C-alpha cells in the first residue's frame, strides 16, 4: 500500500493544450470531426488520502447525411428499379409467348377446316387492328366464288392519324 501511495504522488498528469492532438486523425467518409477537447480532473476518494488525476477527452463527431444516401438509400432504389425492370421484362416475354401460342393455334385450326370463331376475327382483325393502324379489306377471288381473301395494309397517312381512327 505504501508503494501505491508513493507512486500516485509521483505521477503528474498535465495536458499540453486545450485541444486534443489531431495530427494522427484520418478523415472519414461517414463522420466529420467537430471538436476534440481535453479537461484535467483531480478526484479525491474517501478511501485514500492521495488525489487521483485524470484527463478526460471529449470528441464530438458529426455524421454526414449524404453517406447514407449514397451507401444505403441509392443502392436500394437502384436494386428495386432493376428488379422492376426484370419483372416487367419477364411479364412481357410471357405475354408475347402466350400470344404466339394463341396465334399459331388459331392459324392451324383455320387450315384444318375448322373456321376461326367470328368473335376472334372481329376482335383481333377489326378492333385491335385499328389500334395498331391496320386495316383489312375483303375481296372475292373469283366473281362467282364463295372464297374471300382479306387484304392487309397499313394506314400511315397523317390525315388518318390526326382523325383518331
Steps between C-alpha positions, in 0.01 A plus 500: 500500500785736576647442153166594341479822698851600406431415134178710486677807640779459249278492188403842378258513205515822307319594183709683245220684318128568537431309180589136447774392260346439155828451313425126453132551421392351168203650320199272477228483236225450759597752772644852532707589806331800664711541815754320717533644853715391796404570864715415803315367804630419847288262708532438875346182630395428861710187515831667418682817592678557170328670205435310176554717192360416159457671163160468335487536122174604337470420130206645308422347163241604245350235275489586131144452370610432141687191622171317550352636177785363288574183695153382606206682343623536141610134461165383639313715248720377213454136601125558516498661153709217353266244654200686362662510155570125498154421636340709225722337237403152619130594489535638146684189377237278662218704345666493155557124522139444601372711211727308262343174617149643458585637153650171382206309643251721314704480180526121501137447593395712204718293262351170616155607401375619837410861449635766731224616733332821386567661841877460454488627144304808603708568809846446352462610141254788540538642851866440587603554137374858510700567817824407323401677173415189298203468272361198318291497186310192383501413131372204301759296311256402225182675405275204577705356785416474866870536591606836624846635582571771751773741388706668766648846463632752744351843535775756542356817362515806722135577436389167643734527797363843596138388460561238771375205294 
